[in-house]
Amino acid sequence: MSTLQKLQQTWRAGMIGVTLLSLSTALVHSQDVPVSTTAPSTSNAEEATPELQARWEYFVPVPIPAAKTDDSPTLVDLILGKEVFAHARPNLADLRLFDTTGKTIPYSLRYRRPQTIRENVAATEFNRDEPDDGPHELTLDLQRNDIQYNEIKIVTSGTDFRRAVEAEGSEDGKTWRQLVAANLIRFEHEKQKIDLDSLTFADSRFRFVRVRVHPDPNRVTLDRERDRFRITEVNVVRHVEDPGERLTQEGALQPREPGRTYGVPGSVWIIDLGGDNVPCDRIEADIADSEFARDILIEAEYPSGPLGQLRFTYVAMTGERLWQRKPGEPKKPLIATFQEVQTRRLKLHVTDHRNPPLSIHSIKFSGPARQVVFARPTSEAGEPQLFFGNPNAELPNYDFARNLPEKLAPQPARTELKTAARNPNFVPPPQPFTERFPWLIYVVLSSVSVVLAGMIVSLSRAAIMIHDANGLRSGVQISK
């Protein structure tokens, strides 16, 4: 067998070995592919699979306030704290309430930021008049004159119209005063739609409201009939300002460090919020100095890069960037507001220039509260428990939450969470194959390296032999 043929056989054997080892590596990685354990759904009406408490790593008991009377609130609420934020998903999708029997309790998770709530005022309709030709009219009795409102919604049948409308108010149903005169407009063209059916006016407290809608004079049907329509809905609307609810807590202020802010000498303080993913959009600083005017910056700590290293990133300020106290002014806390962040640590930058650093005694931080509202469980259901810490859980989207009104009356009975604990029945999700056997991947890679090294040595020897053989033949030819 020639040297070239030996070289080709060596190459083929090496390639076969590399192929086999590559297949082994692919097999190792294939063990990491998750396999669905849920059977495919055969019916749209199939019930959701019951959730097991063992999939949640943490829980906290939820004491239920005793019902003092039969008129006690039927709803219970609680405010989430640091322990929940530290272990739950950032969007709190993994919150679950279970009673002592293991049955889930539907809840509503509310973000208690300030907002304006639109409420329909209860009213009784009378004196409806809808002739075939001419204006349509009806009157609403709100039953009371101590409710302030400033909007009315009027829905009429049909499409592609512009109908004039007047709304009037009265204290006694006899003397009327105009509230608003405008047009109801509805036009549709392909996927675009214009629908103007709400009218606003100055705040009013009239008990009676009368609505008159005129036909569209430019809308004529194919049989030459005038605009025919019906008033399908009329609602008097009031706007209620909900101030929301804030959760204020004490931050751990670390010692001052010198730094540069806006390119000038300054001071830096680290503020520890006491847990991961704590929501915050405001800090209040207790400063002892009696006179100062300093610019400030806020940074929040977030994981960054492929390795998830923690780094501070600037956050957008929503309030004043100047902390100022003039001589003689009272020593009130200085406030900084910014876009909400969910983090464990904040960094406060303060410019000093040639002034002495500020003396900050303490820092408080706050953010809109996360409120959980649920129906008061029966005494037989026992004390519920709030579970969290399941990275694979999805938002439950309970019907209870979607049907709950924005404004709750009466207010739910407030309860406070107990100390969180680790779920003793927690079963962690199965680890990937490469994490269960981390050494295996190194064995496979080492084997591949040895095979490749053997191939290189074998090829090198064969190449040397070919080179020597060619040189020997050349020498023989020269000697001849």
N, C-alpha and C positions, 0 to 999 in steps of 0.2 A: 504493500500500500504506500503511495507517495506521501510526501510530507504535506502537500497541499490538501490531499484528501483527509489526512489526520486533522489538519487545521479546521476543515469544514465540519467534520464530525464533532470536534470539540466545541465549535460555535453552536451547532444545533443542540447538543446536550446542555450547554449553558443556558440557551434560550428556553428550553423546556423547563429547566429548574427555576428560572426566573418567573416563568408563566405560572408554575404551580404555586410558588410563594406568593405571587400577586393575587391568585385566587384565594389563598388562605387569608391574606390581609383583607380582601373584600368580604370574605365570610365573617371575619371578626367584626367589621363595621356593620355588616347587615344585621347583626344581633341588636344593634342600637335602634333599629327602625321600630317605632311603636306599632303594636298590633291592636286594632280596635276590638274590644271585648263586648261591644254593644251590637246586638243583632240589628240588621237594617229594618227600618220602620215599614210596616205593611199597611198602615192605616193612618190617615191624618188625625184621627180621633184617639190615637193611642196615648195613654197616659204617660207622663214623665216618669223616668226611673227614679225610685226613692233614693234619696241621698243618705249616705252612711256617715255617722258622726266620726267614725274612725279616720276619715279622710281629712279632718280638721285638726291642726296641731295644738291650738289653744282654745280656751273657753273662759268665760267669766259668768258667775251667777248673776241673775237679774231679779232682785227682790221686788215684789209687787206690793204697792201701798194698799193698806186695808181700806175697803169701801166703808166710809163712815155712815152713809145714808143710801137710800134707794136712788137718790138723785146724783150719786157720785159719778164722775166722768167714766164713760165706757171705754175711753182710750187711755193708754199709758205711753209715756215717752221717756227717753233718756238721751244724754249727750255723750258722745264718744270722746275718750281721752287718749293720752299718750300710749298707753299699753296696747290699745287696739291699733292705732296707727303704726306702731313699731312692727307688728307682726302680720297685719292684714295687707291685702293688695292695695296699691296706691289709690285705685278707684273704688275701693271697699266693695267690690263685686262679690267677695267671698263671705260676707256676713250672713249668718244663718241663725235663726231662733228656733230652738227645740224645746218642747215640754218634756216632762219626766218620762213620758211614754215613747219618746223618740219622734213624735210628730212635729213637723215644721209649723211654725207660726208665721203667717204672712205679715209683712211690715212695710213701712214706707220710709225710705231714706231721704231726708230733706237737707238741702244746702241753705242754711239760714242767713242768706245775704239780704240786705235791704231791697225791697221790690214794691212795685205798684200792682195791686190786685184788682181786677175788674169783677164786680159782683152785680148780678141782676137783682133789682129791687122787686120784692113780691108785690103783685098788683092783681086787681080784679077788672076784667074787661066788661064794658056795657056800651049800649048805644052804637052798635056796629051798623053801618049803612053802606052797602055796596051796590049801587045802581048799575044798570047795563051801560049807561052813558053818563059821564060826569064824575066828579071827585068822590073818592071813597073815604069814609071817616069812621073813627072809633074813639072811645074814651077809656082811660085807665084810672082806676081808683087805687091809690097807694095805701089807703087806710090810715095814714099818719102823715104829719107834716114836719116831723123832726129829722127826716133823713135827707142828707144833702146829696145831690146827684148832678151830673153835668154831661150826660151822653144818652142818646136814645138810638136803638137799633131797629130798623124797619125793613122787614123782608117781604118782598112781593113776588108774585109768580111771573113767569115769562123770561125772555132773553132779548138782548139788543134793544134797550129802551133808555130814555132819559125822562123821568117823571118828576115834576115839581112836587114838593112836599112842605107842609108847614106843621110845626109843633107848638102848642100853646099850653100854658099852665094856668091853674086857677085854685084859689083857696076854698071856694064854696061851690064850684061847678056852674056859676052864673057869670061872673066877671072873668074874662080871659085876657091873658097877656102873652104876646108872642115870645117864644123861647128861641126859635131858629127857623129860617126859611132857606131851603137849599134844593138840591136835586138828587134823586136816587138814580144811579147809573149802573148799567150792566151790559157789557159787550164782550163777545167771544169771537176770536179769530184764530183758527188753527189751534195751537197750543197756548196762545196768550189769552188772558182773561182779565177784565177790569170789573170789579164788583165793589161799588161804594154804597153801603147801606147803613153806615153809622154816622150820626151827626152829633157834633159837640157844641156846647153853649156854656154860658156863664153858670156858676154854681147856683142851684135853685132848690127850694124846699116845698114847692107846691104839692098839695095832696092829689089834685086831679091833673091829668095830662091828656090833651086831645090831639089827635093826629089826623091830618087831611092830606091824601095823596091824589094828585091829578093825573089823568091819562096823558100819555105821550102824544102830543098833537101831530107829530111827524111819523107816527107808527100806524100804518094802515094795512090790514090783512088783505089777502088775495080776493076775498069776496067783498071788498070795499067797506068792511066794518072797522070801526074805530078800535083803539087799544083797549082790550079787555084783560082784566087781571084781578087778582085777589090779594088782600093783605094776609099773608100766612103767619107772620110773627111780628110782635112788637114788644120790645124789652127796654125798660128804663134801667140805665146802668150807672153805678157809682164807682168811683175809684178810691180804693182804700190803701193808704200808705202803710206797708208792713216794715217796721224798723229792723226786723231780723233779730238775730241773737248772736253775740260774740262770746267766745271763750278766751278769757284773759288768764295768763299764767306767768309765773316768775321764771325768768331765764337765768342760767348760770353764766355770769360775766367773768371771763378769764382776764388775767392781768394785761395791762396796756403794753403794746409793743410799738416802737417807732416805725414809721413808714413814710411813704410818699403818696399823696393824694392829689389828683389833678396836676401832677408834676411838681408839687411843692411839699415841704416838710409837713408831716402830719402824724396822726396817731391811729392805731388799729386795735380794735377789740374783737375777740371771738365770743359769740353768744351761743351757748349750748342750749338747745330746746328740750333736751331730755329724752329724745327718742327719734327714731327714723320716720321720715315721711310726715312729720307734724306740719299741718297747714298754718301758714302765717302770712299776713299782709300788712302788719303794723307793729311798730315797737314804740315804747314809751320809756324815755331815759330820765332818771332822777339825777339832776346835775346840781352840784353844790355851788358852782361859780355864780356870782351875782351880775356879771356883765361879760358878754361875748357875742360874736357873730361869726359862725363857722359854716363852711360848706360841708356836706356829707355825701357819702356813697354807701350803698348796701350791696353785698355779695352773698350768694347762697351756694352751699356746697352740693355738688352733684357728681356722680360717677362719669368719667369721660374716657374716651379711647377704647381700644379693643380689650384692654385688661381691666376696664372699669375702675381706674384710679380716681380717687376723690379729688376734685379741684373746685376752687371757688370761681363763680361766674357772676358777672354783674346782672342785677335785676333792674327792670324799668321802674323808676319812681313815679308815683301818681300824685304826690303832694309836693310841698315845698322842699327844696334841697338846701335850704338855709336854716340853721338853728341859731336863733337870736334871742338875747335877753338884754333889754336896756336897763340902765340904772334906775332903781326904784320899783321895777316891775316885780310882782310876786313870783316866787320860785315854784312855778308849775312844771309838771313833766313836759319835756320836749318830745314831739311826736314826729315820726317818719312813716309815711304810707307808701306802699309799692304793690306791684302786681303779685297776686298770691303765689307763693312757692310752697312746696312740700319737701322739707329737708330736715336735717338734724342740727346743722350749725349755720349761723349767719356770721358775716364779717362786716363790722361797722368801721368805715373810714371817715375820719374827721380832719379837715385841714387845720394846721396850726400857724403856718408861716413863722413869724418871729415871736409868737405869743406862747405862753406856757400851756401845756396840755390841759384839757378839761378834766375835772374831777367828777367822774361818773360813779355814783354810789350803787345804783341797781338798774336793771333793765327788765321791763315787762314786755311780753309779746302777746299778740292776739290774732285771731282769724275768725271768719264766719263759722259758727258751730255746725257740726254734723249731727242732726237729730234723727233718732229712730222712733217711729210711732207705730204702735200695734194695738190690737184690741185686747182689753183686759181678759186674761184667761180665766177659765172656771177654777174653782178651788180644787176640783178633782185633777186638773192638769198639773198641779204643783207649781214649784218655782221654776220658771224657764231659765235656760242658759243660752248665752250668746256665743256662738262658735266663730272662729276666724283663723286665718293662716292656712288657706288652701290655694296654692297658685293656679290650680287647674279649674277652680270654680268659676261659673259664669254668672252674670247678672240674673237674678231670679225674675224680675219684671212681674211682680204679683199684681193681679187684678185689684186687690185691696188698695195698693198704692195709687193706681191710676184712677180709681173711683173716689179717692179721698179728696174733699174740697181743699182749696188752697188755704183758706182761713178756717181754723178749727174752733168751734164754739159748742160747748164750753172748752176751755183749755184742758189738754190731757193731764192726768195725774203724773207728776214728775217723780222719777226714781233715779237712784245713783248706782252705778255699777260697783260690784265688789272687786276684790283683787283677782287679777287674771292668773290662770294656772295652766300648766301643760296638760293636754288631754292624755290621761293614762292609757286610753285605748287607741291612741294614735298609731296608725299603720302607714309608714312612709311609702310613697310611690316607689315601684321597683327602679333600681338604679340601672343606667345603661350598662351593657355588657363590658365595655372598656373601663368603666369605673369599678365594676365588681372584680375584674381581673386586669388591673392596670399594667402588670408585668408582661402580659401576653403580647401586647403590641411591640414591646421592646425586643422580645424573643423573636418575633417575626421579622422585624427590621434588622436585627443582628444576623439572622439566618440569610436574609437577602444580601447583606453586606459581605458575608463570608463567601457566598456563591459567586457574587460579582468579583471579589478579589481572586478566587480560584480561576475564574474565567480569564481575568486579566493576566495572571501568571502563566496560564496555559497558552494563551494567545501570544504572549511575549516570547515564551520558549519556542513555539512553532515559528514565529517570525524570525528569530535568531537562526534557527536551523535552516530555514529557507534562504536567509541571507548568506550563511556560510556555504551552503550547497551551491548557490549561484557563483560565489567567489571562487570556489574550488574548480568548477567547470571552466570559468574564465581563465584561471591560471593554467589549466591543462591545455586549453586551446592556444594560449600564448607560447607555451613551451614547444608545442608542435610547430 
